[in-house]
């Protein structure tokens, strides 16, 4: 993990998640609702996992704010 515009580097593993496909044929509003909802839910889950890891990366203020909204605390 490395922050933008900084030379600092942090050890760790980058994780990605492939979500199930959204079925074809949905109208634009339903497609976008599902796309945003499923993506945000997966991102929230991965953020919580990263924050609660034994050696979490430094979290930017936006991530800390989202963790507070989710009721999850980051390890410090």
PDB file with one MODEL, atoms N, CA, C and O in Angstrom:
MODEL        1
ATOM      1  N   UNK A   1       0.847  -1.179   0.000  1.00  0.00           N
ATOM      2  CA  UNK A   1       0.000   0.000   0.000  1.00  0.00           C
ATOM      3  C   UNK A   1       0.885   1.232   0.000  1.00  0.00           C
ATOM      4  O   UNK A   1       1.863   1.283   0.745  1.00  0.00           O
ATOM      5  N   UNK A   2       0.569   2.213  -0.808  1.00  0.00           N
ATOM      6  CA  UNK A   2       1.318   3.466  -0.797  1.00  0.00           C
ATOM      7  C   UNK A   2       0.368   4.625  -1.064  1.00  0.00           C
ATOM      8  O   UNK A   2      -0.440   4.575  -1.991  1.00  0.00           O
ATOM      9  N   UNK A   3       0.469   5.661  -0.251  1.00  0.00           N
ATOM     10  CA  UNK A   3      -0.385   6.832  -0.449  1.00  0.00           C
ATOM     11  C   UNK A   3       0.048   7.649  -1.661  1.00  0.00           C
ATOM     12  O   UNK A   3       1.207   7.599  -2.073  1.00  0.00           O
ATOM     13  N   UNK A   4      -0.879   8.389  -2.216  1.00  0.00           N
ATOM     14  CA  UNK A   4      -0.581   9.239  -3.367  1.00  0.00           C
ATOM     15  C   UNK A   4       0.370  10.357  -2.978  1.00  0.00           C
ATOM     16  O   UNK A   4       0.288  10.919  -1.886  1.00  0.00           O
ATOM     17  N   UNK A   5       1.277  10.667  -3.901  1.00  0.00           N
ATOM     18  CA  UNK A   5       2.204  11.790  -3.775  1.00  0.00           C
ATOM     19  C   UNK A   5       3.097  11.716  -2.526  1.00  0.00           C
ATOM     20  O   UNK A   5       3.547  12.745  -2.022  1.00  0.00           O
ATOM     21  N   UNK A   6       3.345  10.523  -2.040  1.00  0.00           N
ATOM     22  CA  UNK A   6       4.241  10.358  -0.893  1.00  0.00           C
ATOM     23  C   UNK A   6       5.183   9.197  -1.176  1.00  0.00           C
ATOM     24  O   UNK A   6       4.843   8.261  -1.899  1.00  0.00           O
ATOM     25  N   UNK A   7       6.362   9.276  -0.596  1.00  0.00           N
ATOM     26  CA  UNK A   7       7.342   8.222  -0.778  1.00  0.00           C
ATOM     27  C   UNK A   7       7.129   7.084   0.219  1.00  0.00           C
ATOM     28  O   UNK A   7       7.732   6.022   0.067  1.00  0.00           O
ATOM     29  N   UNK A   8       6.303   7.278   1.214  1.00  0.00           N
ATOM     30  CA  UNK A   8       6.089   6.261   2.236  1.00  0.00           C
ATOM     31  C   UNK A   8       5.488   4.996   1.642  1.00  0.00           C
ATOM     32  O   UNK A   8       4.649   5.062   0.744  1.00  0.00           O
ATOM     33  N   UNK A   9       5.917   3.849   2.143  1.00  0.00           N
ATOM     34  CA  UNK A   9       5.381   2.565   1.719  1.00  0.00           C
ATOM     35  C   UNK A   9       5.012   1.783   2.969  1.00  0.00           C
ATOM     36  O   UNK A   9       5.688   1.871   3.994  1.00  0.00           O
ATOM     37  N   UNK A  10       3.936   1.020   2.872  1.00  0.00           N
ATOM     38  CA  UNK A  10       3.476   0.221   4.002  1.00  0.00           C
ATOM     39  C   UNK A  10       3.353  -1.228   3.555  1.00  0.00           C
ATOM     40  O   UNK A  10       2.821  -1.495   2.477  1.00  0.00           O
ATOM     41  N   UNK A  11       3.837  -2.173   4.364  1.00  0.00           N
ATOM     42  CA  UNK A  11       3.724  -3.578   3.984  1.00  0.00           C
ATOM     43  C   UNK A  11       2.269  -4.030   4.049  1.00  0.00           C
ATOM     44  O   UNK A  11       1.459  -3.466   4.784  1.00  0.00           O
ATOM     45  N   UNK A  12       1.965  -5.029   3.289  1.00  0.00           N
ATOM     46  CA  UNK A  12       0.615  -5.572   3.328  1.00  0.00           C
ATOM     47  C   UNK A  12       0.279  -6.299   2.045  1.00  0.00           C
ATOM     48  O   UNK A  12       1.114  -6.451   1.153  1.00  0.00           O
ATOM     49  N   UNK A  13      -0.941  -6.735   1.975  1.00  0.00           N
ATOM     50  CA  UNK A  13      -1.444  -7.464   0.826  1.00  0.00           C
ATOM     51  C   UNK A  13      -2.599  -6.691   0.220  1.00  0.00           C
ATOM     52  O   UNK A  13      -3.510  -6.265   0.930  1.00  0.00           O
ATOM     53  N   UNK A  14      -2.563  -6.512  -1.084  1.00  0.00           N
ATOM     54  CA  UNK A  14      -3.677  -5.870  -1.775  1.00  0.00           C
ATOM     55  C   UNK A  14      -4.725  -6.937  -2.043  1.00  0.00           C
ATOM     56  O   UNK A  14      -4.409  -8.015  -2.545  1.00  0.00           O
ATOM     57  N   UNK A  15      -5.965  -6.636  -1.709  1.00  0.00           N
ATOM     58  CA  UNK A  15      -7.059  -7.578  -1.932  1.00  0.00           C
ATOM     59  C   UNK A  15      -8.061  -6.971  -2.902  1.00  0.00           C
ATOM     60  O   UNK A  15      -8.299  -5.764  -2.907  1.00  0.00           O
ATOM     61  N   UNK A  16      -8.635  -7.828  -3.712  1.00  0.00           N
ATOM     62  CA  UNK A  16      -9.686  -7.426  -4.648  1.00  0.00           C
ATOM     63  C   UNK A  16     -10.831  -8.420  -4.510  1.00  0.00           C
ATOM     64  O   UNK A  16     -10.637  -9.553  -4.071  1.00  0.00           O
ATOM     65  N   UNK A  17     -11.986  -7.995  -4.879  1.00  0.00           N
ATOM     66  CA  UNK A  17     -13.152  -8.867  -4.792  1.00  0.00           C
ATOM     67  C   UNK A  17     -13.934  -8.757  -6.103  1.00  0.00           C
ATOM     68  O   UNK A  17     -14.230  -7.657  -6.569  1.00  0.00           O
ATOM     69  N   UNK A  18     -14.258  -9.890  -6.678  1.00  0.00           N
ATOM     70  CA  UNK A  18     -15.104  -9.933  -7.867  1.00  0.00           C
ATOM     71  C   UNK A  18     -16.525 -10.220  -7.407  1.00  0.00           C
ATOM     72  O   UNK A  18     -16.781 -11.232  -6.754  1.00  0.00           O
ATOM     73  N   UNK A  19     -17.432  -9.340  -7.743  1.00  0.00           N
ATOM     74  CA  UNK A  19     -18.825  -9.483  -7.333  1.00  0.00           C
ATOM     75  C   UNK A  19     -19.597 -10.266  -8.384  1.00  0.00           C
ATOM     76  O   UNK A  19     -19.185 -10.330  -9.542  1.00  0.00           O
ATOM     77  N   UNK A  20     -20.722 -10.862  -7.981  1.00  0.00           N
ATOM     78  CA  UNK A  20     -21.550 -11.564  -8.967  1.00  0.00           C
ATOM     79  C   UNK A  20     -22.024 -10.594 -10.048  1.00  0.00           C
ATOM     80  O   UNK A  20     -22.215  -9.407  -9.784  1.00  0.00           O
ATOM     81  N   UNK A  21     -22.213 -11.102 -11.260  1.00  0.00           N
ATOM     82  CA  UNK A  21     -22.663 -10.208 -12.330  1.00  0.00           C
ATOM     83  C   UNK A  21     -24.082  -9.705 -12.085  1.00  0.00           C
ATOM     84  O   UNK A  21     -24.911 -10.393 -11.491  1.00  0.00           O
ATOM     85  N   UNK A  22     -24.334  -8.509 -12.550  1.00  0.00           N
ATOM     86  CA  UNK A  22     -25.688  -7.960 -12.508  1.00  0.00           C
ATOM     87  C   UNK A  22     -26.403  -8.481 -13.751  1.00  0.00           C
ATOM     88  O   UNK A  22     -25.869  -8.384 -14.856  1.00  0.00           O
ATOM     89  N   UNK A  23     -27.605  -9.033 -13.581  1.00  0.00           N
ATOM     90  CA  UNK A  23     -28.278  -9.623 -14.745  1.00  0.00           C
ATOM     91  C   UNK A  23     -28.599  -8.582 -15.816  1.00  0.00           C
ATOM     92  O   UNK A  23     -28.886  -7.426 -15.506  1.00  0.00           O
ATOM     93  N   UNK A  24     -28.549  -9.004 -17.072  1.00  0.00           N
ATOM     94  CA  UNK A  24     -28.885  -8.075 -18.155  1.00  0.00           C
ATOM     95  C   UNK A  24     -30.387  -7.807 -18.209  1.00  0.00           C
ATOM     96  O   UNK A  24     -31.194  -8.548 -17.648  1.00  0.00           O
ATOM     97  N   UNK A  25     -30.732  -6.733 -18.898  1.00  0.00           N
ATOM     98  CA  UNK A  25     -32.139  -6.439 -19.132  1.00  0.00           C
ATOM     99  C   UNK A  25     -32.783  -5.507 -18.124  1.00  0.00           C
ATOM    100  O   UNK A  25     -33.966  -5.191 -18.248  1.00  0.00           O
ATOM    101  N   UNK A  26     -32.033  -5.062 -17.131  1.00  0.00           N
ATOM    102  CA  UNK A  26     -32.597  -4.136 -16.149  1.00  0.00           C
ATOM    103  C   UNK A  26     -32.683  -2.747 -16.758  1.00  0.00           C
ATOM    104  O   UNK A  26     -31.887  -2.387 -17.625  1.00  0.00           O
ATOM    105  N   UNK A  27     -33.662  -1.965 -16.294  1.00  0.00           N
ATOM    106  CA  UNK A  27     -33.692  -0.584 -16.763  1.00  0.00           C
ATOM    107  C   UNK A  27     -32.540   0.175 -16.109  1.00  0.00           C
ATOM    108  O   UNK A  27     -31.945  -0.303 -15.143  1.00  0.00           O
ATOM    109  N   UNK A  28     -32.230   1.347 -16.632  1.00  0.00           N
ATOM    110  CA  UNK A  28     -31.049   2.104 -16.204  1.00  0.00           C
ATOM    111  C   UNK A  28     -31.071   2.398 -14.707  1.00  0.00           C
ATOM    112  O   UNK A  28     -30.049   2.253 -14.036  1.00  0.00           O
ATOM    113  N   UNK A  29     -32.218   2.806 -14.177  1.00  0.00           N
ATOM    114  CA  UNK A  29     -32.298   3.166 -12.754  1.00  0.00           C
ATOM    115  C   UNK A  29     -32.037   1.958 -11.860  1.00  0.00           C
ATOM    116  O   UNK A  29     -31.301   2.058 -10.878  1.00  0.00           O
ATOM    117  N   UNK A  30     -32.646   0.807 -12.200  1.00  0.00           N
ATOM    118  CA  UNK A  30     -32.444  -0.403 -11.405  1.00  0.00           C
ATOM    119  C   UNK A  30     -31.002  -0.885 -11.516  1.00  0.00           C
ATOM    120  O   UNK A  30     -30.404  -1.289 -10.518  1.00  0.00           O
ATOM    121  N   UNK A  31     -30.442  -0.845 -12.717  1.00  0.00           N
ATOM    122  CA  UNK A  31     -29.049  -1.245 -12.908  1.00  0.00           C
ATOM    123  C   UNK A  31     -28.120  -0.395 -12.048  1.00  0.00           C
ATOM    124  O   UNK A  31     -27.268  -0.930 -11.339  1.00  0.00           O
ATOM    125  N   UNK A  32     -28.281   0.927 -12.106  1.00  0.00           N
ATOM    126  CA  UNK A  32     -27.411   1.823 -11.337  1.00  0.00           C
ATOM    127  C   UNK A  32     -27.612   1.636  -9.839  1.00  0.00           C
ATOM    128  O   UNK A  32     -26.646   1.671  -9.076  1.00  0.00           O
ATOM    129  N   UNK A  33     -28.861   1.437  -9.408  1.00  0.00           N
ATOM    130  CA  UNK A  33     -29.133   1.216  -7.985  1.00  0.00           C
ATOM    131  C   UNK A  33     -28.396  -0.032  -7.500  1.00  0.00           C
ATOM    132  O   UNK A  33     -27.764  -0.011  -6.444  1.00  0.00           O
ATOM    133  N   UNK A  34     -28.475  -1.108  -8.264  1.00  0.00           N
ATOM    134  CA  UNK A  34     -27.798  -2.348  -7.874  1.00  0.00           C
ATOM    135  C   UNK A  34     -26.284  -2.206  -7.959  1.00  0.00           C
ATOM    136  O   UNK A  34     -25.567  -2.667  -7.071  1.00  0.00           O
ATOM    137  N   UNK A  35     -25.797  -1.580  -9.006  1.00  0.00           N
ATOM    138  CA  UNK A  35     -24.355  -1.385  -9.165  1.00  0.00           C
ATOM    139  C   UNK A  35     -23.778  -0.618  -7.982  1.00  0.00           C
ATOM    140  O   UNK A  35     -22.795  -1.046  -7.378  1.00  0.00           O
ATOM    141  N   UNK A  36     -24.381   0.499  -7.657  1.00  0.00           N
ATOM    142  CA  UNK A  36     -23.885   1.323  -6.552  1.00  0.00           C
ATOM    143  C   UNK A  36     -24.056   0.604  -5.220  1.00  0.00           C
ATOM    144  O   UNK A  36     -23.129   0.578  -4.410  1.00  0.00           O
ATOM    145  N   UNK A  37     -25.221   0.022  -4.982  1.00  0.00           N
ATOM    146  CA  UNK A  37     -25.482  -0.650  -3.711  1.00  0.00           C
ATOM    147  C   UNK A  37     -24.540  -1.813  -3.448  1.00  0.00           C
ATOM    148  O   UNK A  37     -23.974  -1.927  -2.361  1.00  0.00           O
ATOM    149  N   UNK A  38     -24.372  -2.674  -4.441  1.00  0.00           N
ATOM    150  CA  UNK A  38     -23.515  -3.848  -4.259  1.00  0.00           C
ATOM    151  C   UNK A  38     -22.038  -3.466  -4.160  1.00  0.00           C
ATOM    152  O   UNK A  38     -21.291  -4.064  -3.385  1.00  0.00           O
ATOM    153  N   UNK A  39     -21.624  -2.482  -4.934  1.00  0.00           N
ATOM    154  CA  UNK A  39     -20.231  -2.034  -4.878  1.00  0.00           C
ATOM    155  C   UNK A  39     -19.929  -1.375  -3.539  1.00  0.00           C
ATOM    156  O   UNK A  39     -18.901  -1.664  -2.925  1.00  0.00           O
ATOM    157  N   UNK A  40     -20.804  -0.500  -3.082  1.00  0.00           N
ATOM    158  CA  UNK A  40     -20.587   0.177  -1.800  1.00  0.00           C
ATOM    159  C   UNK A  40     -20.587  -0.816  -0.643  1.00  0.00           C
ATOM    160  O   UNK A  40     -19.776  -0.690   0.274  1.00  0.00           O
ATOM    161  N   UNK A  41     -21.480  -1.798  -0.670  1.00  0.00           N
ATOM    162  CA  UNK A  41     -21.521  -2.799   0.401  1.00  0.00           C
ATOM    163  C   UNK A  41     -20.221  -3.602   0.445  1.00  0.00           C
ATOM    164  O   UNK A  41     -19.688  -3.855   1.525  1.00  0.00           O
ATOM    165  N   UNK A  42     -19.711  -4.001  -0.716  1.00  0.00           N
ATOM    166  CA  UNK A  42     -18.455  -4.754  -0.763  1.00  0.00           C
ATOM    167  C   UNK A  42     -17.284  -3.889  -0.305  1.00  0.00           C
ATOM    168  O   UNK A  42     -16.405  -4.365   0.413  1.00  0.00           O
ATOM    169  N   UNK A  43     -17.267  -2.622  -0.717  1.00  0.00           N
ATOM    170  CA  UNK A  43     -16.192  -1.708  -0.288  1.00  0.00           C
ATOM    171  C   UNK A  43     -16.231  -1.494   1.222  1.00  0.00           C
ATOM    172  O   UNK A  43     -15.189  -1.475   1.877  1.00  0.00           O
ATOM    173  N   UNK A  44     -17.432  -1.332   1.771  1.00  0.00           N
ATOM    174  CA  UNK A  44     -17.561  -1.163   3.219  1.00  0.00           C
ATOM    175  C   UNK A  44     -17.020  -2.383   3.957  1.00  0.00           C
ATOM    176  O   UNK A  44     -16.307  -2.246   4.952  1.00  0.00           O
ATOM    177  N   UNK A  45     -17.357  -3.577   3.470  1.00  0.00           N
ATOM    178  CA  UNK A  45     -16.882  -4.802   4.107  1.00  0.00           C
ATOM    179  C   UNK A  45     -15.353  -4.887   4.054  1.00  0.00           C
ATOM    180  O   UNK A  45     -14.719  -5.253   5.044  1.00  0.00           O
ATOM    181  N   UNK A  46     -14.766  -4.554   2.914  1.00  0.00           N
ATOM    182  CA  UNK A  46     -13.307  -4.602   2.790  1.00  0.00           C
ATOM    183  C   UNK A  46     -12.634  -3.523   3.640  1.00  0.00           C
ATOM    184  O   UNK A  46     -11.546  -3.744   4.170  1.00  0.00           O
ATOM    185  N   UNK A  47     -13.269  -2.367   3.771  1.00  0.00           N
ATOM    186  CA  UNK A  47     -12.726  -1.304   4.617  1.00  0.00           C
ATOM    187  C   UNK A  47     -12.702  -1.747   6.075  1.00  0.00           C
ATOM    188  O   UNK A  47     -11.715  -1.528   6.778  1.00  0.00           O
ATOM    189  N   UNK A  48     -13.783  -2.366   6.526  1.00  0.00           N
ATOM    190  CA  UNK A  48     -13.837  -2.861   7.908  1.00  0.00           C
ATOM    191  C   UNK A  48     -12.766  -3.926   8.126  1.00  0.00           C
ATOM    192  O   UNK A  48     -12.072  -3.908   9.143  1.00  0.00           O
ATOM    193  N   UNK A  49     -12.626  -4.850   7.182  1.00  0.00           N
ATOM    194  CA  UNK A  49     -11.598  -5.890   7.297  1.00  0.00           C
ATOM    195  C   UNK A  49     -10.201  -5.282   7.379  1.00  0.00           C
ATOM    196  O   UNK A  49      -9.377  -5.720   8.183  1.00  0.00           O
ATOM    197  N   UNK A  50      -9.937  -4.285   6.556  1.00  0.00           N
ATOM    198  CA  UNK A  50      -8.616  -3.641   6.572  1.00  0.00           C
ATOM    199  C   UNK A  50      -8.382  -2.914   7.889  1.00  0.00           C
ATOM    200  O   UNK A  50      -7.287  -2.975   8.449  1.00  0.00           O
ATOM    201  N   UNK A  51      -9.405  -2.229   8.384  1.00  0.00           N
ATOM    202  CA  UNK A  51      -9.258  -1.459   9.623  1.00  0.00           C
ATOM    203  C   UNK A  51      -9.048  -2.359  10.829  1.00  0.00           C
ATOM    204  O   UNK A  51      -8.387  -1.961  11.788  1.00  0.00           O
ATOM    205  N   UNK A  52      -9.600  -3.563  10.796  1.00  0.00           N
ATOM    206  CA  UNK A  52      -9.503  -4.473  11.933  1.00  0.00           C
ATOM    207  C   UNK A  52      -8.382  -5.497  11.774  1.00  0.00           C
ATOM    208  O   UNK A  52      -8.253  -6.405  12.595  1.00  0.00           O
ATOM    209  N   UNK A  53      -7.581  -5.360  10.737  1.00  0.00           N
ATOM    210  CA  UNK A  53      -6.451  -6.271  10.514  1.00  0.00           C
ATOM    211  C   UNK A  53      -5.399  -6.068  11.604  1.00  0.00           C
ATOM    212  O   UNK A  53      -5.355  -5.007  12.227  1.00  0.00           O
ATOM    213  N   UNK A  54      -4.556  -7.069  11.839  1.00  0.00           N
ATOM    214  CA  UNK A  54      -3.520  -6.927  12.865  1.00  0.00           C
ATOM    215  C   UNK A  54      -2.579  -5.745  12.626  1.00  0.00           C
ATOM    216  O   UNK A  54      -2.123  -5.121  13.584  1.00  0.00           O
ATOM    217  N   UNK A  55      -2.287  -5.434  11.377  1.00  0.00           N
ATOM    218  CA  UNK A  55      -1.395  -4.324  11.050  1.00  0.00           C
ATOM    219  C   UNK A  55      -2.076  -3.459   9.987  1.00  0.00           C
ATOM    220  O   UNK A  55      -1.702  -3.508   8.815  1.00  0.00           O
ATOM    221  N   UNK A  56      -3.080  -2.663  10.395  1.00  0.00           N
ATOM    222  CA  UNK A  56      -3.845  -1.906   9.395  1.00  0.00           C
ATOM    223  C   UNK A  56      -3.032  -0.779   8.775  1.00  0.00           C
ATOM    224  O   UNK A  56      -2.140  -0.223   9.417  1.00  0.00           O
ATOM    225  N   UNK A  57      -3.342  -0.443   7.528  1.00  0.00           N
ATOM    226  CA  UNK A  57      -2.660   0.693   6.902  1.00  0.00           C
ATOM    227  C   UNK A  57      -3.165   1.992   7.509  1.00  0.00           C
ATOM    228  O   UNK A  57      -4.237   2.009   8.113  1.00  0.00           O
ATOM    229  N   UNK A  58      -2.425   3.071   7.363  1.00  0.00           N
ATOM    230  CA  UNK A  58      -2.938   4.355   7.833  1.00  0.00           C
ATOM    231  C   UNK A  58      -4.200   4.702   7.040  1.00  0.00           C
ATOM    232  O   UNK A  58      -4.242   4.551   5.819  1.00  0.00           O
ATOM    233  N   UNK A  59      -5.205   5.161   7.743  1.00  0.00           N
ATOM    234  CA  UNK A  59      -6.487   5.458   7.108  1.00  0.00           C
ATOM    235  C   UNK A  59      -6.637   6.955   6.870  1.00  0.00           C
ATOM    236  O   UNK A  59      -6.378   7.751   7.773  1.00  0.00           O
ATOM    237  N   UNK A  60      -7.048   7.348   5.675  1.00  0.00           N
ATOM    238  CA  UNK A  60      -7.309   8.766   5.422  1.00  0.00           C
ATOM    239  C   UNK A  60      -8.571   9.203   6.164  1.00  0.00           C
ATOM    240  O   UNK A  60      -9.372   8.359   6.566  1.00  0.00           O
ATOM    241  N   UNK A  61      -8.754  10.493   6.349  1.00  0.00           N
ATOM    242  CA  UNK A  61      -9.934  10.986   7.074  1.00  0.00           C
ATOM    243  C   UNK A  61     -11.255  10.487   6.494  1.00  0.00           C
ATOM    244  O   UNK A  61     -12.196  10.234   7.246  1.00  0.00           O
ATOM    245  N   UNK A  62     -11.342  10.342   5.183  1.00  0.00           N
ATOM    246  CA  UNK A  62     -12.593   9.865   4.586  1.00  0.00           C
ATOM    247  C   UNK A  62     -12.897   8.430   5.005  1.00  0.00           C
ATOM    248  O   UNK A  62     -14.058   8.084   5.228  1.00  0.00           O
ATOM    249  N   UNK A  63     -11.868   7.593   5.114  1.00  0.00           N
ATOM    250  CA  UNK A  63     -12.068   6.212   5.549  1.00  0.00           C
ATOM    251  C   UNK A  63     -12.461   6.166   7.020  1.00  0.00           C
ATOM    252  O   UNK A  63     -13.341   5.395   7.401  1.00  0.00           O
ATOM    253  N   UNK A  64     -11.822   6.980   7.847  1.00  0.00           N
ATOM    254  CA  UNK A  64     -12.174   7.023   9.266  1.00  0.00           C
ATOM    255  C   UNK A  64     -13.608   7.494   9.464  1.00  0.00           C
ATOM    256  O   UNK A  64     -14.322   6.983  10.327  1.00  0.00           O
ATOM    257  N   UNK A  65     -14.025   8.469   8.665  1.00  0.00           N
ATOM    258  CA  UNK A  65     -15.408   8.955   8.744  1.00  0.00           C
ATOM    259  C   UNK A  65     -16.385   7.843   8.367  1.00  0.00           C
ATOM    260  O   UNK A  65     -17.401   7.651   9.036  1.00  0.00           O
ATOM    261  N   UNK A  66     -16.075   7.108   7.291  1.00  0.00           N
ATOM    262  CA  UNK A  66     -16.962   6.024   6.861  1.00  0.00           C
ATOM    263  C   UNK A  66     -16.998   4.913   7.894  1.00  0.00           C
ATOM    264  O   UNK A  66     -18.064   4.347   8.137  1.00  0.00           O
ATOM    265  N   UNK A  67     -15.881   4.586   8.506  1.00  0.00           N
ATOM    266  CA  UNK A  67     -15.867   3.576   9.564  1.00  0.00           C
ATOM    267  C   UNK A  67     -16.745   4.002  10.727  1.00  0.00           C
ATOM    268  O   UNK A  67     -17.458   3.176  11.298  1.00  0.00           O
ATOM    269  N   UNK A  68     -16.706   5.280  11.087  1.00  0.00           N
ATOM    270  CA  UNK A  68     -17.557   5.787  12.165  1.00  0.00           C
ATOM    271  C   UNK A  68     -19.028   5.663  11.783  1.00  0.00           C
ATOM    272  O   UNK A  68     -19.856   5.293  12.616  1.00  0.00           O
ATOM    273  N   UNK A  69     -19.356   5.969  10.528  1.00  0.00           N
ATOM    274  CA  UNK A  69     -20.739   5.836  10.059  1.00  0.00           C
ATOM    275  C   UNK A  69     -21.207   4.388  10.117  1.00  0.00           C
ATOM    276  O   UNK A  69     -22.378   4.119  10.387  1.00  0.00           O
ATOM    277  N   UNK A  70     -20.298   3.461   9.864  1.00  0.00           N
ATOM    278  CA  UNK A  70     -20.632   2.040   9.880  1.00  0.00           C
ATOM    279  C   UNK A  70     -20.617   1.460  11.291  1.00  0.00           C
ATOM    280  O   UNK A  70     -21.047   0.324  11.496  1.00  0.00           O
ATOM    281  N   UNK A  71     -20.133   2.218  12.253  1.00  0.00           N
ATOM    282  CA  UNK A  71     -20.055   1.736  13.624  1.00  0.00           C
ATOM    283  C   UNK A  71     -18.889   0.796  13.856  1.00  0.00           C
ATOM    284  O   UNK A  71     -18.905   0.007  14.801  1.00  0.00           O
ATOM    285  N   UNK A  72     -17.883   0.872  13.008  1.00  0.00           N
ATOM    286  CA  UNK A  72     -16.692   0.034  13.143  1.00  0.00           C
ATOM    287  C   UNK A  72     -15.518   0.926  13.511  1.00  0.00           C
ATOM    288  O   UNK A  72     -15.398   2.049  13.022  1.00  0.00           O
ATOM    289  N   UNK A  73     -14.671   0.425  14.362  1.00  0.00           N
ATOM    290  CA  UNK A  73     -13.513   1.214  14.789  1.00  0.00           C
ATOM    291  C   UNK A  73     -12.253   0.686  14.127  1.00  0.00           C
ATOM    292  O   UNK A  73     -12.090  -0.519  13.934  1.00  0.00           O
ATOM    293  N   UNK A  74     -11.380   1.592  13.790  1.00  0.00           N
ATOM    294  CA  UNK A  74     -10.071   1.214  13.252  1.00  0.00           C
ATOM    295  C   UNK A  74      -9.128   0.949  14.411  1.00  0.00           C
ATOM    296  O   UNK A  74      -9.204   1.617  15.442  1.00  0.00           O
ATOM    297  N   UNK A  75      -8.239  -0.023  14.247  1.00  0.00           N
ATOM    298  CA  UNK A  75      -7.212  -0.264  15.261  1.00  0.00           C
ATOM    299  C   UNK A  75      -6.185   0.843  15.177  1.00  0.00           C
ATOM    300  O   UNK A  75      -5.797   1.258  14.085  1.00  0.00           O
ATOM    301  N   UNK A  76      -5.750   1.315  16.310  1.00  0.00           N
ATOM    302  CA  UNK A  76      -4.722   2.360  16.330  1.00  0.00           C
ATOM    303  C   UNK A  76      -3.516   1.896  17.091  1.00  0.00           C
ATOM    304  O   UNK A  76      -2.543   2.639  17.217  1.00  0.00           O
TER     305      UNK A  76
ENDMDL
END
